[in-house]
Amino acid sequence: MKTFNKSIIAALVLGTTAMGAQANSWENESKDAWIDGKAETVLLMNTNLNNFDINTDVKNGKVVLTGKVNSELDKELAEELVLSLDGVSDVDNSLTVVKSMDTKDRSNDMMDDDDNDLTDAKITTVITTRFLFDSEVGGTDIDVDTDNGVVTLNGSVESEAEKQLAVKIAKNAEDVRDVVDKLAIVAE
């Protein structure tokens, strides 16, 4: 009888351990699927990127980007957007830059102007996305404008802390040279 009881206890311990491992595996897979959905959505919502040429795969919070983009700036933008999402631990940016014939034929001056415009658009998009995904900042109440790397924040926030956080998020975005704070504190 003692051997039978020990066998039952051993089976129960092994069974619950296996069930715990299965539950943990399922939880990680569902979290990765959730991150994958958020990554696809943030890329789809960005008007500067062609989301249909970008693929995302997630494993343990690490996002792998594959596919084609038109410029190095688009490649950086996609990575920055995905990296700003909650739950993303790392991004492996394997996107391939494919330049169209139109891009190769343009003059350097036009490319410099276009690069500045694209950089400004990237900065605006990254900051706006970070505001929208940050629960402490009312992203829909803040307008972000960028000109030659100088970000201007207009709109309203509910507190000094929210205002400081919004400015800090903007200053921490890549390629930002300065931030002009025109946010008004409006208590509700």
Secondary structure in CASP SS format (residue, H / E / C, confidence):
PFRMAT SS
TARGET T0000
AUTHOR 0000-0000-0000
METHOD secondary structure of the structure
MODEL  1
M C 1.00
K H 1.00
T H 1.00
F H 1.00
N H 1.00
K H 1.00
S H 1.00
I H 1.00
I H 1.00
A H 1.00
A H 1.00
L H 1.00
V H 1.00
L H 1.00
G H 1.00
T H 1.00
T H 1.00
A H 1.00
M H 1.00
G H 1.00
A H 1.00
Q H 1.00
A H 1.00
N H 1.00
S H 1.00
W H 1.00
E H 1.00
N H 1.00
E H 1.00
S H 1.00
K H 1.00
D H 1.00
A H 1.00
W H 1.00
I H 1.00
D H 1.00
G H 1.00
K H 1.00
A H 1.00
E H 1.00
T H 1.00
V H 1.00
L H 1.00
L H 1.00
M H 1.00
N C 1.00
T C 1.00
N C 1.00
L C 1.00
N C 1.00
N H 1.00
F H 1.00
D H 1.00
I E 1.00
N E 1.00
T E 1.00
D E 1.00
V E 1.00
K E 1.00
N C 1.00
G C 1.00
K E 1.00
V E 1.00
V E 1.00
L E 1.00
T E 1.00
G E 1.00
K E 1.00
V E 1.00
N C 1.00
S C 1.00
E H 1.00
L H 1.00
D H 1.00
K H 1.00
E H 1.00
L H 1.00
A H 1.00
E H 1.00
E H 1.00
L H 1.00
V H 1.00
L H 1.00
S C 1.00
L C 1.00
D C 1.00
G C 1.00
V C 1.00
S C 1.00
D E 1.00
V E 1.00
D E 1.00
N E 1.00
S E 1.00
L E 1.00
T E 1.00
V E 1.00
V C 1.00
K C 1.00
S C 1.00
M H 1.00
D H 1.00
T H 1.00
K H 1.00
D H 1.00
R C 1.00
S C 1.00
N H 1.00
D H 1.00
M H 1.00
M H 1.00
D H 1.00
D H 1.00
D H 1.00
D H 1.00
N H 1.00
D H 1.00
L H 1.00
T H 1.00
D H 1.00
A H 1.00
K H 1.00
I H 1.00
T H 1.00
T H 1.00
V H 1.00
I H 1.00
T H 1.00
T H 1.00
R H 1.00
F H 1.00
L H 1.00
F H 1.00
D C 1.00
S C 1.00
E C 1.00
V C 1.00
G C 1.00
G H 1.00
T H 1.00
D H 1.00
I E 1.00
D E 1.00
V E 1.00
D E 1.00
T E 1.00
D E 1.00
N C 1.00
G C 1.00
V E 1.00
V E 1.00
T E 1.00
L E 1.00
N E 1.00
G E 1.00
S E 1.00
V E 1.00
E C 1.00
S C 1.00
E H 1.00
A H 1.00
E H 1.00
K H 1.00
Q H 1.00
L H 1.00
A H 1.00
V H 1.00
K H 1.00
I H 1.00
A H 1.00
K H 1.00
N H 1.00
A C 1.00
E C 1.00
D C 1.00
V C 1.00
R C 1.00
D E 1.00
V E 1.00
V E 1.00
D E 1.00
K E 1.00
L E 1.00
A E 1.00
I E 1.00
V C 1.00
A C 1.00
E C 1.00
END
